[in-house]
Amino acid sequence: MKIKQILDQHRRDFTAIFECEHCEATDKLRGYDDDNFHEHVVPAMTCKACGKKAPAEYRALRTKHPAGAVL
């Protein structure tokens, strides 16, 4: 899964449309805008439609705010 569009963000919590790279199915989910979430959690998400995870060449998004920033 990858983040297709961020719909709403408050501090580091956000709601986004996630899209499967394989079957293009979408799902509206909540997330947390930090390096761990973008680099480890998102690529490990399994698509509910096809059951696949992100490909090995998945490129993580950057965080909106730098690590350690007080929001």
Residue frames as qw, qx, qy, qz and C-alpha x, y, z in Angstrom:
[[0.000, 0.890, 0.456, 0.000, 0.00, 0.00, 0.00],
 [0.393, 0.100, -0.008, 0.914, 1.06, 3.58, -0.56],
 [0.046, 0.632, 0.411, -0.656, -0.38, 6.93, 0.45],
 [0.344, 0.536, 0.563, 0.527, -2.38, 8.30, -2.46],
 [0.041, -0.646, -0.116, -0.753, -3.75, 11.44, -0.77],
 [0.238, -0.210, -0.655, 0.686, -3.67, 12.89, 2.75],
 [0.154, -0.682, -0.585, -0.411, -7.18, 14.10, 3.54],
 [0.403, -0.858, -0.037, -0.317, -6.69, 15.61, 6.99],
 [0.676, 0.101, -0.484, 0.546, -3.79, 16.15, 9.38],
 [0.411, -0.861, 0.027, -0.299, -3.67, 17.38, 12.99],
 [0.427, -0.719, 0.547, 0.039, -0.15, 17.56, 14.41],
 [0.027, -0.400, 0.877, 0.266, 1.26, 14.13, 13.46],
 [0.468, 0.276, 0.820, -0.179, -2.05, 12.22, 13.20],
 [0.287, 0.328, -0.385, -0.814, -3.52, 12.05, 9.72],
 [0.708, 0.330, 0.583, -0.225, -6.24, 10.41, 7.66],
 [0.100, 0.515, -0.586, -0.617, -5.37, 9.36, 4.12],
 [0.896, 0.334, 0.020, -0.293, -6.45, 7.37, 1.11],
 [0.392, -0.463, 0.761, 0.228, -4.08, 4.42, 0.73],
 [0.769, 0.476, -0.177, -0.389, -3.79, 2.68, -2.65],
 [0.846, -0.159, 0.482, 0.163, -2.51, -0.79, -3.50],
 [0.022, 0.630, -0.554, -0.544, 0.32, -0.77, -6.05],
 [0.218, -0.045, 0.942, 0.253, -0.85, -4.11, -7.45],
 [0.108, 0.508, 0.837, 0.175, -4.64, -3.94, -7.86],
 [0.023, 0.303, 0.107, 0.947, -5.21, -0.19, -7.27],
 [0.445, -0.653, -0.608, -0.082, -7.82, -0.84, -4.55],
 [0.058, 0.518, -0.263, 0.812, -8.14, 2.07, -2.11],
 [0.560, -0.540, -0.607, 0.164, -8.86, 2.28, 1.61],
 [0.111, -0.798, 0.107, -0.582, -9.31, 5.26, 3.96],
 [0.789, -0.292, -0.427, 0.333, -7.05, 4.77, 7.00],
 [0.285, -0.950, 0.106, -0.069, -5.48, 6.75, 9.81],
 [0.814, 0.242, -0.239, 0.471, -1.75, 7.13, 10.23],
 [0.490, -0.810, 0.005, 0.321, 1.03, 8.82, 12.17],
 [0.517, 0.826, -0.119, 0.191, 3.47, 11.17, 10.44],
 [0.427, -0.751, 0.491, 0.117, 6.87, 9.92, 11.60],
 [0.253, 0.566, -0.739, -0.263, 9.77, 8.10, 9.94],
 [0.285, -0.090, 0.942, -0.155, 8.85, 4.72, 11.47],
 [0.597, 0.465, 0.502, -0.419, 5.32, 4.82, 10.08],
 [0.533, 0.727, -0.201, -0.384, 6.40, 5.84, 6.57],
 [0.229, 0.593, -0.763, -0.119, 9.40, 3.49, 6.33],
 [0.027, -0.142, 0.977, -0.157, 8.13, 0.37, 8.14],
 [0.417, 0.313, 0.683, -0.512, 4.36, 0.39, 8.73],
 [0.560, 0.564, -0.052, -0.605, 3.09, 1.56, 5.32],
 [0.415, 0.437, -0.729, -0.325, 5.12, -0.93, 3.21],
 [0.022, -0.058, 0.975, -0.212, 4.08, -3.77, 5.55],
 [0.557, 0.241, 0.336, -0.721, 0.35, -3.02, 5.11],
 [0.245, 0.111, 0.923, 0.274, -1.53, -5.81, 3.37],
 [0.353, 0.007, -0.331, -0.875, -4.16, -4.95, 0.78],
 [0.554, 0.101, 0.636, -0.527, -7.63, -6.17, 1.79],
 [0.741, 0.477, -0.049, -0.470, -8.55, -6.86, -1.85],
 [0.769, 0.473, -0.429, -0.036, -5.53, -8.82, -3.17],
 [0.882, -0.462, 0.019, 0.093, -3.54, -9.62, -0.01],
 [0.745, 0.327, -0.090, 0.574, -0.24, -8.25, -1.33],
 [0.425, -0.750, -0.077, 0.501, 2.24, -5.87, 0.31],
 [0.215, 0.916, -0.204, -0.271, 4.33, -3.07, -1.19],
 [0.875, 0.402, -0.149, 0.224, 7.01, -4.12, -3.69],
 [0.768, -0.293, -0.081, 0.564, 10.69, -4.18, -2.66],
 [0.386, 0.258, 0.132, 0.876, 11.35, -0.90, -4.50],
 [0.225, -0.851, -0.467, -0.080, 8.77, 1.00, -2.37],
 [0.336, 0.294, -0.190, 0.874, 9.90, 4.58, -1.65],
 [0.282, -0.619, -0.622, 0.388, 8.64, 6.06, 1.61],
 [0.049, 0.875, 0.210, 0.433, 7.20, 9.57, 1.82],
 [0.319, 0.226, -0.426, 0.816, 8.98, 12.21, 3.89],
 [0.224, -0.608, -0.654, 0.390, 7.39, 13.48, 7.09],
 [0.088, 0.874, 0.289, 0.380, 5.67, 16.85, 7.05],
 [0.313, -0.898, 0.232, -0.201, 7.53, 17.93, 10.22],
 [0.456, 0.508, -0.689, 0.243, 11.13, 16.96, 11.07],
 [0.748, -0.294, -0.573, 0.162, 11.79, 14.37, 13.79],
 [0.467, -0.251, -0.443, 0.723, 11.92, 15.88, 17.26],
 [0.069, -0.326, -0.139, -0.933, 9.88, 18.94, 16.31],
 [0.050, 0.336, 0.734, -0.588, 7.44, 19.97, 19.05],
 [0.101, -0.363, -0.594, -0.710, 3.99, 20.44, 17.61]]
